[in-house]
Amino acid sequence: MKKIILSVAAVFVLSITNAQDLKSSKGENFLPQAGDWAISFQAKPFINFAGGVLGGHATSPDSNSPTEGSFVGKKFTSDKTANRVVANLGFGSNNYDAAPTGAPSALTNAPAGTDTYKVSSFDLNVGLGKEWRRGSTRLQGYYGADAMVGISSSKWTLSNSKLTTGDQMTYTDGMSIKLGVNGFLGAEYFVFPKIAIGAQYNYGLNIKSQGASKETMTGAADTSGVARTSFNLGNVSSATMNITLHF
């Protein structure tokens, strides 16, 4: 009985030791260190794919995180602090035979005919931030803030043979400029050396200035909308799960 108790105790101590071990069997560090670089991207595509392969319906949660869809790069200035760069640049051009979701009402209310819709868009978001980390095991907590700047615009073009004043109508959104400071709080677990998966919550102060829209129709006078400014504080959101690779 004594040997059994000692054996169980030894296994228990060994399991705790392994759980706290911050090096792999090859001597690789699990946690980031001063001088490391890191890139972070969404785990959603991988989770959704795995759910489909396994025949289930597992999906990653959606969110309206300020950094969703963006590249996040980090440079660790110490084992517990990192400078962050957030960037996302997007261009789009699509053609539709029917009004797509989100089309301006000025276009969707046009007379029925042989319609062709073209949508072009531009979106740029960049930011700089600072991150601090807590924890001495493979489960790490982190917090910090990003200062963000964003510019976006879009143009909708409708070609319709039954428009009474011509055959083409365009609708251009005024250029949108966004400024914000977004705080974040999250946690991640290092499943492999320098490879972590985690999620975070966001809370921010954001100001958006939207220029006046413009509607143009062949053979008719141009019409303009109204410029507007919006202010937002809060909107706590759960970010989609992220995978972070350290080098």
N, C-alpha and C positions, 0 to 999 in steps of 0.2 A: 504493500500500500504506500509506504514511504517513497519507493522508487517511482510509482505512478504519479504521486503528488509532485515530486521534483521534476518529472518529465513534463507534466502539464504546465508547471510554473516556468520551465525553461522555454517551452513553445510560446507561452504568453509573452514573456519578456522579449523573445526573438521577434515576434510579430510587431510589438510596439517599436522595437529598434528599427525594423525594416520600414515601418510606416513613417518614422521620423528621418530616415536616411535621405539626404539630399543629393546623393551621388548614385549613379547607376552602377551596375556590376562592372562596367568598363571604365568607371572613374569619371563619367561625364556629370557635370552639374545640372541639376534640374532647374534651378532658379536663375534668373538673369543676374548679370554682374555689371559693375561699372565698365563702360566702354562698349557694351553690347548694343547692337542695332536690332530693331524688331519691326515687323509688319503685321497688321491686324486686318482681317477681313471677315465677312459674315459667314457663319456656319450653316445658314438656312438652306442653301442648295444641297449641301451634303446630307443634312438631316432629312430633307424631303426625299432625296434620292434613296437613302437607306430605308426609309419607311416604305417606299414603293417596292424596293427589292425584296424586303421581308414580307410583302403582301399585306401590310397594315396601312394605317392612315396617319402615321406620325408625321407631324409637320412642325416646323419652327414657328414660334409666335411672331406676328407682325408688329410693327411699331411705327411711330413717327419720330424716331430719334433724329436729332440734328445731324448726326454723322452716318445715318443709314445710307448704304450704297457708296460710301466714300472710302478712299484709301487712308489708313491711319499709320503713319510711320513714327517710330520712337528712337531716341538715342539716350541711353542710360548714362547719366552723369555720376551716379553712384549706384550701389546695390538697391537703393530704395527710392530713387528719384529718376525721372526721365523727362526730357523735352519732347513735345509731340508736334507733328505736322499732319493736318487734315486736308485732303484735296479731292476734288471730284470735278471732272470736266466732261460735259456731255453735249453731243450734237445729234440731231434727229431729223429725218425726212421720210415721211410715209405717205402713201396714196391709198384712198379708200373709195369704194363705190357707193357707200352710204355714210351718213353722218356718224362719226365715231363718238364714243363717250367723252363728254366734256366739250363738245363743239359749241361755240357761241350761238345763242338763240337767233342772232341776226342771220346766221347761215342756215340753221335748221328750219327756220320759218319761211325759207324761200319756196317758190312754186315747185311742185313736183315735176321732175323731168329726168333727163339722163344726167345724173350728177357725178361729178368726180371731185373728191376732196383731197387736198394736199396740205399736210401739216409739217412745218419745219420749226425746230426749236433749238435753243442754245441755253446751257446752264453751267455756271461755274461757281463752285464753293471752295473756299480755302480758309484755313485757320491755323493758329499757333496756340499751343497750350503747355501746361505743366502737369505732371502726374507724380503723386506720392504713393508709396506702398506700405502695407503693414503685414505682419505675419512672419513666422520663422519655419513654417512647414510648406508642403507643396500646395496647400490651400492659401492663397494670397488675397488680401483685400486691397483695393486701391481707390483713390479719389483725386479730384483735381478740377481743372476748368480749361475750356477752349474759347478763344476769341475768334469769332467767325465773320467772314464777309462773303456775300453771295450776289451774283448778277445773273438774271435770266430774262429771256424774251421768247415769244412764239408768234408765228404767223400762220393764218388759216386762209386757204384759197379755195373757192368753190367755182367750178365751171358748170354752168347750167344753161342749156339751150332755150329754156322757157322764161328766163329772166326778161322782163318787159323792157328794161333799159340797157340791156347788153347781155353778154354771155359769161361775164366773170365778176365775182365779188371777192374782196379780200378783207380780212379782219386781222389787225395787228394789235397785240397786247402792248401796252406801254412797258418800257424796260423796268424791271423790278430790281431794286437794290435792297439788300438785307444786311443788317448789322446785329450782332448778338454776342452775348457771353453766356456760355452754357456750362454749368457745373455737372459733374458726373460722379457716381458712386457705384462701384461694382466689385465683383469677386471672380477669381478664376482658379482653376485647378490644373496643375502641371501633370498631365497624363504620361508624358514622355519627357526626357531631358530637353529643356528649352521649347517645348510645345505645350501650350495651354489652351483650355476652352473655358469660356465664361460669359457673363452677361452683365449689363449695367443699367442703372437708372439715371435719368437726366432731368435737370431743372434749370431753366434759363430765362434770360431777359433778352427779348428780340424786338427789333424795330424794322418795319418793312415799308419802303416807299414805292408805290406803284404808279408809273406814268400813265397819262391818258391814252386810252385805246383809240384806234382810228379805223373807220370803216370806209372802204373805197369800192364803188361800183362803176363799171363801164358806162359812160354816158350820163352820169349823175354826179351831183356835188358830194364832196367828202363830208363825213360826219365824224365828230370826235366825242369821246367819252369824258369822264372826269378823273383827274388824278386823285389818288387817295394814299393815306398813310395809316398804318396799323401798328399797335403796340401790344406786346404780349409778355406776361410774366407768369412763369409756372409751366403748366402742361408737363407734369411728371410722366415719363413714358418708359416702358420697359423695352430696352433695345433687343433686337434679335441676337441670338447667341453668336459669339465671335470666336474665331480661332486665331491665336497669336503665335507667330514663329520668331524665335530669337536667334541671333547669329553672333 
